[in-house]
Amino acid sequence: MPPSPYLLWVNSRPTKATDEQWVEWYTKEHVPDLVGHGASTRATFYRETFDLPSSSREQGKEDRLYLALYQTNFEEPLKSKEYLGIRTTSEILPGKQIMGAGEFNARNYELIQDYDPDSIGEGIPGF
């Protein structure tokens, strides 16, 4: 099966939550919510593993160490009824409000090429 036509890229950092709370919220609630409600067809969540030279970072900005990637069928996924239907509060985060618990930078990309010369696809490996 080919990947979804769009990729939502979300770089984030907690501002009121601890790193542990942030990871727990993302992995137990937020990522499953986006996929479960159909806003995303597949998702991954990453934490930065090393620092890049300061010239590659925005000057004066706090580091956003977390990256979520969502394959989606929507050109504007954050305006879709599927996205607007996800929860806006969490018992995991301080103050229980998702917005305000962290800082987000979101961008959506359109697929240009799916290069898979061996037709491996995105299936589960045979081991």
C-alpha positions in Angstrom: 0.0 0.0 0.0 1.4 3.4 -0.9 2.0 6.0 1.8 -0.7 8.7 2.5 -0.5 11.7 0.2 0.5 14.1 3.0 2.9 14.1 6.0 2.1 16.3 9.0 5.3 17.2 10.7 5.0 18.4 14.4 8.0 19.6 16.3 7.3 20.2 20.0 8.5 20.7 23.5 6.8 20.7 26.9 6.5 24.1 28.6 4.4 23.1 31.7 4.8 19.3 31.6 7.9 17.3 32.4 9.6 15.3 29.7 8.2 12.1 31.2 4.6 13.5 31.1 5.1 14.8 27.6 6.2 11.4 26.3 3.5 9.6 28.2 0.8 11.9 26.8 2.0 11.7 23.3 2.4 7.9 23.2 -0.6 6.9 25.3 -3.1 9.5 24.2 -2.2 11.9 21.4 -0.7 9.6 18.7 -3.4 7.0 19.3 -6.1 9.7 19.2 -5.0 11.0 15.8 -4.8 7.6 14.2 -7.9 6.2 16.0 -10.1 9.2 14.9 -8.8 8.9 11.3 -6.9 12.2 11.2 -3.8 10.2 10.5 -3.3 6.8 8.8 0.0 6.1 10.6 2.2 8.0 13.1 5.6 7.9 14.6 7.1 9.8 17.5 10.8 10.7 18.0 13.0 12.3 20.6 16.2 14.1 19.5 19.3 12.0 20.3 22.1 14.5 19.8 22.7 18.2 19.4 23.3 19.8 16.0 25.6 22.8 15.6 24.0 26.0 16.9 23.9 27.4 13.4 21.2 24.9 12.4 18.9 26.0 15.2 16.7 29.1 15.4 18.5 31.7 17.4 16.8 32.5 20.7 14.4 29.6 20.6 14.2 26.8 23.2 15.0 23.4 21.7 12.0 21.4 20.5 13.4 17.9 21.2 10.3 15.9 20.1 9.1 15.2 16.6 5.8 13.5 15.6 5.2 12.5 12.0 1.7 11.7 10.9 0.8 10.2 7.5 -2.5 11.7 6.5 -5.0 11.9 3.7 -5.8 15.6 4.4 -4.2 18.6 2.9 -5.1 20.6 6.0 -5.3 17.9 8.7 -5.6 20.3 11.6 -8.8 21.6 10.1 -10.4 18.2 9.5 -13.4 17.0 11.4 -11.4 14.0 12.3 -8.7 16.1 14.0 -11.2 18.5 15.6 -12.9 15.4 17.2 -9.9 14.5 19.4 -9.7 15.2 23.1 -8.4 18.6 24.2 -7.7 17.7 27.8 -5.6 15.1 29.5 -5.2 13.8 33.1 -1.5 13.2 32.3 -0.7 16.9 31.8 -0.5 19.7 34.4 -3.6 21.8 34.3 -5.2 19.1 32.2 -5.3 21.4 29.1 -3.3 20.2 26.1 -2.9 23.6 24.5 -0.6 25.6 26.9 1.2 22.5 28.2 3.7 22.7 25.4 4.9 24.5 22.3 4.2 23.1 18.8 5.5 23.9 15.3 3.4 22.1 12.7 3.9 21.8 9.0 2.1 19.7 6.4 4.0 18.2 3.4 2.6 16.8 0.1 4.1 13.5 -1.2 6.2 14.1 -4.3 7.8 10.6 -4.7 7.5 7.2 -3.1 10.8 5.5 -4.0 10.5 1.7 -3.4 12.5 0.0 -6.2 12.2 -3.4 -4.6 8.5 -3.1 -3.9 9.0 -3.7 -0.2 6.2 -1.4 0.9 5.4 -0.7 4.5 4.6 -4.2 5.6 5.7 -6.0 8.7 9.1 -7.6 8.4 9.2 -11.4 8.2 10.9 -12.0 11.5 
